[in-house]
Every structure is written in structure tokens, then in C-alpha cells.
Amino acid sequence: MAKNVKSLLSRWSSRVFLLELDGATQYFGIQKNNWGKVKVPRPFSAFQEEDRCYSVLVCSPDRIKKAKFYGELKDILLRKLPPGCDFAVFSSFLPNVQDSLIKGYFLKSSIKENSSLIERLLSDLEQHDPVLVCSYSGSEDGQWTQRLWSRAESELGQMTEAHNVVPAEEPTYHPSTLNIKNSDVFYSFDEACDVLKKCGDIIPEAKSVLEMLPSRVEAIRKPDFPVVVIEGLDATGKTTLTESLRDTLGATLLRSPPECLAPWRARFDQEPPIIRRAFYALGNYITAEQISQEGMKTPIIVDRFWHSTAAYAIATAVNGPVSNLPSTGSEVYIWPSDLLQPSLVVLLTLAPEERKRRLRNRGQKETDEEKELDHNRLFRLRGNSRQTGRESTFDVSSGPRWSYSSVAGR
């Protein structure tokens, strides 16, 4: 058994498990089987005794390999699970412990004959480095237990220690927030650069991107002229405003991600979030270098910057209501210490119906991420945020504070 799996098991009974089923988020825990009656959490209370259930968690110590295989796992399950078998997003975490979240899928079949087919697939998955599989069994009295599963144990009829499945309290914030720092949102040049360096063998284009990166000094150096960042979704008027400001102020107009990364954007958009986010984070450092150079001669107008990169990442990493977000003042909202800070940030907003009308008139469609944001209550317009009494900001120290409750970008 791999060393990191052993470390997981050492605190296994302290972990909370999350099952996203039928649009609802369900939490449960485990406790040693004392053969006493315990309350059964949803959705297990709706399962039948004959249902066959398993969970698969991807827990490789290499976070790049882990992210790649987690993305591939969904395709494997779609192709190879037998008819009548469903699966849902599943994860496990230690409450309030950073970087403790591990992700995978929960499998359920009401067809008893599917068991051998499912377990054959699970056996194949166990060959990957490493996958942790659990089985779940129901009893006549409605109780459910969890056991660690392996093909060898199954074939030999051995049973690992059983734990009762019990309710668990919903955490204050969505557990995805435990892994945001330098996985979904990057806060330093070195952290983002390290991800692409580790991708060199699997993504040849990563080496080309690394060759274009500036020095950290250039990425933080303040220019002589002011720097104004314009943020907003597509069709909110950014192009009109940025070009007008450029002409009126005699300014230089820059964009993030920078044009020099355009040849590789489609390639990195296909990658798991940690790789995709690192790519766009490094784009901000390239833009910062351009700002520091051009800002010695003219004012600078920037079409999107780190704010958009972070907003997209947080919106797609954290599901559910605004209350799932970390509280105001969380380190999640702190501006990277090694990235140039703008003088002013202007956020453009527009009613969703009008923005979609403009996109249609342009013959454009929303990107997949923008469609996701449209359905994500975290990023509804500011009016919805006011109704919840919650509005979060990025802290850029002495620089501007920027509300992200109604904008998203790369």
C-alpha cells in the first residue's frame, strides 16, 4: 500500500465525505461499528439493501498526476460501467484542514448481477497510483457500513473493519475552499511556474510558455504612469470603454491573457483546472511585465487581469450559495505579493438578458465556463449578493479593493 494512502487511513475515521447527488450536497461520516442503532444519513436512508455502492478516491501524492487521472476517471466510468449503474461526484476531507480534500466518484447499482462487472473495473482502477476504493453495504434494519475494498480481499472473502455510515455536520464553507490556494488560484510566480515545469513531459507546449516568462522583478515593478484595469464579462462594454480610454488618455492598451499566449490557449483549456489555472496565472505575470515596460512612457489600460483569473477559478471550484465562500478577509482574496498592483480597477456589469442579446447580435456564444457561471449562484449580479447581505472583495493591500460578485473572466 502506498505511503500516502497509509497516511490517509491513519485519520480515516476523522474524515468527512461529500456526495453530490441529484443536485444536492450530502455529508456523512463514519464511526466504528458498535452494532448499536445509529441514525442513517441521506441519501443512504433512501438506498435499498440490495443496492451495490462503491466510492473511488484519487489520492496520488503527485498533484499533477492526480488532477490528470481524476479528469480521465469520469470518461472511464462513462465508457465502462455496466448499464443500470450510476455515478456521482464524491470527495473526502478533514474539516478545516488545508489541502486535505481528495476527489473521486460514488458508484451505485440496483442490479445485483452488476457487482462482478463493477468490481472487475475497480480492480483495474486500483492499478493506478493510487486509487482508494470503499464498498458500502446495507442491512435489513436500514443501517449502512463502509469498508475499504480491494480485489484481493474480495476474492479471498476477507472483510476489512466495518464502519457505520453516520450523519456529519455541513462545514461552514464548501470543502473545495480547502484546496483553492495555489491549486485553483495562484498567489505567486513560483507556484504557477512549478506546475508547468512538472507538465513538461506530458504537455510539450508547457516548455514554450516557460521560455516566455519574465523575471519576477519585472512582474512587480511599478511604472511611472497610472494603470487602469477594466473588468467584466464579454459584451459588457469592455472593448468600447478600453478603446475610448486609450484614445482619450493617449494610453497603451494591453490585455490579459496576453496575445503571445494565444497559440496555446486551446491546448491548456483542455487540461485539468490546476494546469489550466497555472497557465492563465502566468499570463498575468507576462502582462505585468508589459505594463512595467510600457507604463514608463504612457498610461496603461488593461482589459482584464488577475481578478478575472481568480474569479473564474473560485466560481467553478466552489458550488452552491454565496454562503459557501470563505469569509471576507480570507487569504483566498489576497493579491499576490509578487504581482504588480493596478492603480484603479473598474468593474462593468450588465443585466444577463441584455448581455446575451448582445452576444447573439455579434454571432457569439457563451464559453463553457461562462455558461457554468450563469448557472452558478455565486456569480449572479450584485443585487443577489445584496439580498444575501454578503459581498466579498479581493484585498490588494494599499491598492484598490475589487468586488467579484458580478464578474468573471480568465
C-alpha positions as CSV (number, residue, x, y, z in Angstrom):
1,M,0.0,0.0,0.0
2,A,1.4,3.4,-1.0
3,K,2.8,5.6,1.8
4,N,0.3,8.4,1.2
5,V,-2.7,6.0,1.4
6,K,-1.4,4.8,4.7
7,S,-1.3,8.4,6.0
8,L,-4.9,8.9,4.8
9,L,-6.0,5.8,6.7
10,S,-4.4,6.9,9.9
11,R,-7.0,9.6,10.2
12,W,-9.7,7.9,8.2
13,S,-12.4,8.0,10.9
14,S,-11.9,11.7,11.3
15,R,-12.7,12.5,7.6
16,V,-16.0,13.8,6.3
17,F,-17.4,12.5,3.0
18,L,-19.3,14.6,0.5
19,L,-21.7,13.1,-2.1
20,E,-23.2,15.4,-4.7
21,L,-26.4,13.6,-5.8
22,D,-29.4,14.9,-7.8
23,G,-28.2,18.5,-7.4
24,A,-27.9,18.3,-3.6
25,T,-24.8,18.1,-1.5
26,Q,-24.9,15.4,1.2
27,Y,-22.3,15.0,4.0
28,F,-21.6,11.9,6.1
29,G,-19.0,10.5,8.4
30,I,-18.1,7.1,9.7
31,Q,-17.7,5.6,13.2
32,K,-16.5,2.2,14.4
33,N,-19.3,-0.4,14.2
34,N,-20.6,-0.9,17.7
35,W,-23.6,-2.8,16.4
36,G,-25.9,-0.2,18.0
37,K,-28.6,1.6,16.2
38,V,-27.3,4.8,14.6
39,K,-29.1,7.5,12.5
40,V,-28.6,6.9,8.8
41,P,-27.7,10.0,6.7
42,R,-29.2,10.9,3.4
43,P,-29.0,9.7,0.8
44,F,-28.3,6.2,2.3
45,S,-31.7,6.3,4.0
46,A,-33.2,6.1,0.5
47,F,-31.0,3.3,-0.7
48,Q,-32.2,-0.3,-0.8
49,E,-30.5,-3.2,1.0
50,E,-29.8,-4.9,-2.4
51,D,-28.1,-1.8,-3.8
52,R,-24.4,-2.1,-4.6
53,C,-22.4,1.0,-3.7
54,Y,-18.7,1.9,-4.0
55,S,-16.6,5.0,-3.8
56,V,-13.4,5.7,-5.7
57,L,-11.0,8.4,-4.5
58,V,-7.9,9.5,-6.4
59,C,-5.2,10.1,-3.9
60,S,-1.8,10.2,-5.7
61,P,0.9,12.2,-3.9
62,D,1.7,13.8,-7.3
63,R,-0.9,16.6,-7.7
64,I,-0.4,16.9,-11.4
65,K,-0.9,13.1,-12.0
66,K,-3.8,13.2,-9.5
67,A,-5.6,16.0,-11.4
68,K,-5.0,14.3,-14.8
69,F,-6.3,11.0,-13.7
70,Y,-9.3,12.5,-11.9
71,G,-10.3,14.1,-15.2
72,E,-9.8,10.8,-17.1
73,L,-11.7,8.8,-14.5
74,K,-15.0,10.3,-15.5
75,D,-14.5,9.2,-19.1
76,I,-13.5,5.7,-17.9
77,L,-16.7,5.3,-15.8
78,L,-18.9,6.6,-18.6
79,R,-17.4,4.1,-21.0
80,K,-17.0,1.0,-18.9
81,L,-19.7,1.0,-16.2
82,P,-22.4,-1.6,-16.9
83,P,-26.0,-0.4,-17.8
84,G,-28.0,0.4,-14.7
85,C,-25.1,1.7,-12.8
86,D,-25.0,5.4,-11.9
87,F,-22.1,7.5,-10.5
88,A,-21.9,10.9,-8.9
89,V,-19.2,13.4,-7.7
90,F,-17.7,12.3,-4.4
91,S,-14.9,13.7,-2.2
92,S,-13.5,13.4,1.3
93,F,-11.8,16.0,3.6
94,L,-10.6,16.8,7.1
95,P,-12.7,19.7,8.4
96,N,-10.8,23.0,8.3
97,V,-7.5,21.3,7.2
98,Q,-5.9,22.8,4.2
99,D,-5.1,20.6,1.2
100,S,-6.9,17.6,2.7
101,L,-9.6,17.4,0.0
102,I,-9.4,14.3,-2.2
103,K,-11.9,13.8,-5.1
104,G,-13.4,10.9,-6.9
105,Y,-16.8,9.3,-7.7
106,F,-19.5,7.3,-5.9
107,L,-21.0,4.3,-7.8
108,K,-24.4,2.8,-7.3
109,S,-26.2,-0.1,-9.0
110,S,-29.6,-1.6,-8.1
111,I,-28.8,-4.6,-10.3
112,K,-27.1,-7.3,-8.2
113,E,-25.6,-9.0,-11.3
114,N,-23.6,-5.9,-11.9
115,S,-21.4,-6.5,-8.9
116,S,-18.8,-8.7,-10.6
117,L,-18.5,-6.3,-13.6
118,I,-18.1,-3.2,-11.3
119,E,-15.5,-5.0,-9.1
120,R,-13.6,-6.0,-12.2
121,L,-13.5,-2.4,-13.2
122,L,-12.5,-1.3,-9.7
123,S,-9.7,-3.9,-9.8
124,D,-8.3,-2.3,-13.0
125,L,-8.6,1.2,-11.4
126,E,-6.6,0.0,-8.4
127,Q,-3.6,-0.4,-10.7
128,H,-3.3,3.3,-10.9
129,D,-1.1,5.1,-8.4
130,P,-3.0,5.1,-6.2
131,V,-6.8,4.8,-6.1
132,L,-8.6,4.1,-2.8
133,V,-11.9,2.2,-3.1
134,C,-14.6,1.6,-0.5
135,S,-17.6,-0.6,-0.6
136,Y,-20.9,0.2,1.2
137,S,-23.4,-2.5,2.4
138,G,-26.9,-2.1,3.7
139,S,-28.7,-4.3,6.2
140,E,-32.3,-5.2,6.9
141,D,-32.6,-2.5,9.6
142,G,-31.5,0.2,7.2
143,Q,-28.0,0.6,8.6
144,W,-25.1,1.1,6.2
145,T,-21.5,0.3,6.7
146,Q,-18.3,1.3,4.8
147,R,-15.3,-1.0,4.3
148,L,-12.1,-0.5,2.4
149,W,-12.2,-2.6,-0.7
150,S,-9.6,-4.4,-2.8
151,R,-9.9,-7.1,-5.4
152,A,-7.7,-9.5,-3.4
153,E,-9.8,-9.1,-0.3
154,S,-13.0,-9.6,-2.3
155,E,-11.7,-12.8,-3.9
156,L,-10.5,-14.3,-0.7
157,G,-13.6,-13.4,1.2
158,Q,-11.7,-11.3,3.7
159,M,-13.5,-8.4,5.3
160,T,-11.8,-5.2,6.4
161,E,-13.0,-3.5,9.5
162,A,-16.5,-2.1,9.1
163,H,-17.5,1.5,10.0
164,N,-21.1,2.7,10.4
165,V,-22.1,5.4,8.0
166,V,-23.4,8.3,10.1
167,P,-24.6,11.9,9.5
168,A,-22.0,14.7,9.5
169,E,-22.4,18.4,10.0
170,E,-22.2,20.6,7.0
171,P,-19.0,22.6,7.1
172,T,-19.1,26.4,7.4
173,Y,-17.6,26.7,3.9
174,H,-17.6,24.3,0.9
175,P,-14.7,21.9,1.3
176,S,-13.3,23.0,-2.2
177,T,-12.1,26.1,-0.5
178,L,-9.6,24.0,1.4
179,N,-7.7,23.4,-1.9
180,I,-8.1,26.8,-3.7
181,K,-4.7,28.2,-2.7
182,N,-2.1,27.5,-5.4
183,S,-4.4,24.9,-7.0
184,D,-7.3,26.9,-8.4
185,V,-6.0,30.4,-7.6
186,F,-2.2,31.1,-7.7
187,Y,-0.6,33.6,-5.4
188,S,3.0,33.6,-6.6
189,F,5.0,33.3,-9.8
190,D,7.0,30.3,-8.4
191,E,3.9,28.3,-7.6
192,A,2.3,28.7,-11.0
193,C,5.7,28.1,-12.7
194,D,6.3,24.9,-10.8
195,V,3.1,23.4,-12.1
196,L,4.1,24.0,-15.8
197,K,7.6,22.7,-15.1
198,K,6.1,19.4,-13.9
199,C,3.9,19.2,-17.0
200,G,6.9,19.3,-19.5
201,D,6.8,15.6,-20.2
202,I,3.0,15.4,-20.8
203,I,2.4,18.8,-22.3
204,P,5.3,19.8,-24.7
205,E,3.7,23.3,-25.1
206,A,4.4,24.0,-21.4
207,K,8.1,24.4,-22.2
208,S,7.3,27.1,-24.8
209,V,5.3,29.0,-22.3
210,L,8.0,28.8,-19.7
211,E,10.5,30.3,-22.2
212,M,8.4,33.4,-22.5
213,L,8.2,34.2,-18.8
214,P,9.6,37.4,-17.3
215,S,11.7,37.9,-14.3
216,R,9.9,38.4,-11.0
217,V,11.4,41.9,-10.7
218,E,9.7,42.9,-14.0
219,A,6.3,41.5,-12.9
220,I,6.2,43.7,-9.7
221,R,8.0,46.9,-10.8
222,K,5.7,49.9,-10.6
223,P,5.5,52.1,-13.8
224,D,5.7,55.9,-13.8
225,F,2.1,56.2,-15.3
226,P,-1.2,55.0,-13.8
227,V,-2.5,51.5,-14.6
228,V,-6.3,51.1,-15.0
229,V,-7.8,47.6,-15.2
230,I,-11.2,47.2,-16.8
231,E,-13.1,44.0,-15.7
232,G,-16.3,42.4,-16.9
233,L,-17.9,39.5,-18.8
234,D,-17.9,39.5,-22.6
235,A,-20.4,42.0,-24.1
236,T,-20.5,44.3,-21.0
237,G,-18.8,47.1,-22.9
238,K,-15.1,46.5,-22.1
239,T,-13.9,46.9,-25.7
240,T,-15.8,50.2,-26.2
241,L,-14.5,51.6,-22.9
242,T,-10.9,50.4,-23.1
243,E,-10.5,51.8,-26.6
244,S,-12.2,55.1,-25.7
245,L,-9.9,55.5,-22.7
246,R,-6.8,54.6,-24.8
247,D,-7.7,57.3,-27.4
248,T,-8.7,59.9,-24.8
249,L,-5.7,59.5,-22.5
250,G,-3.2,58.6,-25.2
251,A,-2.7,55.4,-23.3
252,T,-1.4,51.9,-24.2
253,L,-4.0,49.1,-24.3
254,L,-2.9,45.7,-23.0
255,R,-4.9,42.5,-22.4
256,S,-4.7,39.5,-20.1
257,P,-4.1,36.8,-21.1
258,P,-1.6,38.4,-23.5
259,E,-1.7,37.8,-27.2
260,C,1.6,35.9,-27.1
261,L,-0.2,33.0,-25.3
262,A,-3.0,32.8,-27.9
263,P,-1.4,29.8,-29.8
264,W,-1.6,27.6,-26.7
265,R,-4.9,28.7,-25.1
266,A,-6.9,26.0,-26.7
267,R,-4.4,23.3,-25.6
268,F,-4.4,24.4,-22.0
269,D,-8.2,24.8,-21.9
270,Q,-8.4,21.0,-22.3
271,E,-6.3,20.4,-19.2
272,P,-7.5,19.9,-15.6
273,P,-8.1,23.0,-13.5
274,I,-4.7,23.1,-11.8
275,I,-2.8,23.2,-15.1
276,R,-5.3,25.5,-16.8
277,R,-5.2,28.0,-13.9
278,A,-1.4,27.9,-13.7
279,F,-1.2,28.8,-17.4
280,Y,-3.5,31.8,-17.1
281,A,-1.9,32.9,-13.8
282,L,1.5,33.1,-15.7
283,G,-0.2,35.1,-18.4
284,N,-0.9,37.8,-15.7
285,Y,2.9,37.9,-15.0
286,I,3.7,38.4,-18.7
287,T,1.1,41.2,-18.8
288,A,2.6,42.7,-15.7
289,E,6.0,42.8,-17.4
290,Q,4.4,44.6,-20.4
291,I,2.7,47.0,-18.0
292,S,6.0,47.9,-16.3
293,Q,7.7,48.5,-19.6
294,E,5.0,50.5,-21.4
295,G,4.0,52.3,-18.3
296,M,7.3,54.2,-18.3
297,K,6.0,56.0,-21.4
298,T,2.2,56.3,-21.3
299,P,-0.8,55.5,-19.0
300,I,-1.9,51.9,-19.3
301,I,-5.4,50.4,-19.8
302,V,-5.6,46.7,-19.2
303,D,-8.5,44.5,-20.5
304,R,-8.8,42.0,-17.6
305,F,-6.1,41.0,-15.1
306,W,-5.6,38.7,-12.1
307,H,-9.1,39.5,-10.8
308,S,-10.7,37.6,-13.7
309,T,-8.3,34.7,-13.4
310,A,-9.2,34.3,-9.7
311,A,-12.9,34.9,-10.2
312,Y,-13.3,32.2,-12.8
313,A,-11.3,29.7,-10.6
314,I,-13.3,30.4,-7.4
315,A,-16.7,30.3,-9.2
316,T,-16.0,26.9,-10.8
317,A,-14.3,25.4,-7.8
318,V,-17.0,26.3,-5.2
319,N,-20.6,25.3,-5.9
320,G,-23.8,26.4,-4.2
321,P,-24.9,29.6,-2.5
322,V,-22.8,32.6,-1.7
323,S,-22.5,31.4,1.9
324,N,-20.2,28.6,0.7
325,L,-17.5,31.2,0.1
326,P,-14.7,31.9,2.6
327,S,-15.5,34.9,4.7
328,T,-14.3,38.4,3.9
329,G,-10.6,38.8,4.8
330,S,-9.8,35.2,3.9
331,E,-6.3,34.6,2.4
332,V,-8.2,33.5,-0.7
333,Y,-8.8,37.1,-1.6
334,I,-5.3,38.5,-1.0
335,W,-3.5,39.9,-4.0
336,P,-0.2,38.0,-4.9
337,S,2.7,39.8,-3.3
338,D,4.9,39.4,-6.4
339,L,2.4,40.7,-8.9
340,L,2.1,44.4,-10.0
341,Q,-0.9,46.1,-8.5
342,P,-3.1,48.4,-10.7
343,S,-3.9,52.0,-9.7
344,L,-7.6,51.5,-10.3
345,V,-10.0,48.7,-11.2
346,V,-13.3,49.4,-13.0
347,L,-15.9,46.6,-13.0
348,L,-18.6,46.7,-15.8
349,T,-21.9,44.9,-15.1
350,L,-24.9,44.4,-17.3
351,A,-28.3,42.6,-17.0
352,P,-27.8,39.0,-18.1
353,E,-30.6,39.2,-20.6
354,E,-29.1,42.3,-22.3
355,R,-25.6,40.7,-22.3
356,K,-27.0,37.6,-24.0
357,R,-28.8,39.7,-26.6
358,R,-25.6,41.5,-27.4
359,L,-23.7,38.2,-27.8
360,R,-26.4,36.9,-30.2
361,N,-26.2,40.1,-32.2
362,R,-22.5,39.5,-32.5
363,G,-23.0,36.0,-33.6
364,Q,-21.1,34.9,-30.5
365,K,-21.9,32.1,-28.0
366,E,-21.0,32.0,-24.3
367,T,-17.9,30.0,-23.4
368,D,-18.5,26.8,-21.4
369,E,-17.2,28.5,-18.3
370,E,-19.5,31.5,-18.7
371,K,-22.5,29.1,-19.1
372,E,-21.4,27.5,-15.9
373,L,-21.2,30.8,-14.2
374,D,-24.7,31.8,-15.4
375,H,-26.0,28.8,-13.5
376,N,-23.8,29.3,-10.5
377,R,-25.5,31.3,-7.8
378,L,-22.1,32.6,-6.5
379,F,-21.8,34.8,-9.5
380,R,-25.3,36.3,-10.0
381,L,-25.5,40.0,-10.3
382,R,-24.7,42.2,-7.3
383,G,-28.4,42.6,-6.5
384,N,-28.5,38.9,-5.5
385,S,-25.4,39.4,-3.4
386,R,-27.0,42.3,-1.6
387,Q,-30.1,40.2,-0.9
388,T,-27.9,37.7,0.9
389,G,-26.1,40.5,2.8
390,R,-22.8,39.3,1.6
391,E,-20.2,40.8,-0.7
392,S,-16.6,39.7,-0.9
393,T,-13.6,41.6,-2.1
394,F,-10.0,40.9,-3.1
395,D,-7.5,42.6,-0.8
396,V,-4.7,44.3,-2.7
397,S,-3.2,45.9,0.4
398,S,-2.9,49.7,-0.3
399,G,-4.3,49.2,-3.8
400,P,-7.9,49.1,-4.9
401,R,-10.5,46.7,-3.4
402,W,-12.5,44.9,-6.1
403,S,-15.8,43.2,-5.7
404,Y,-16.0,40.0,-7.7
405,S,-19.7,39.2,-7.0
406,S,-20.8,40.0,-10.5
407,V,-17.8,39.5,-12.9
408,A,-15.9,36.6,-14.2
409,G,-13.1,36.2,-16.7
410,R,-10.0,34.2,-17.5
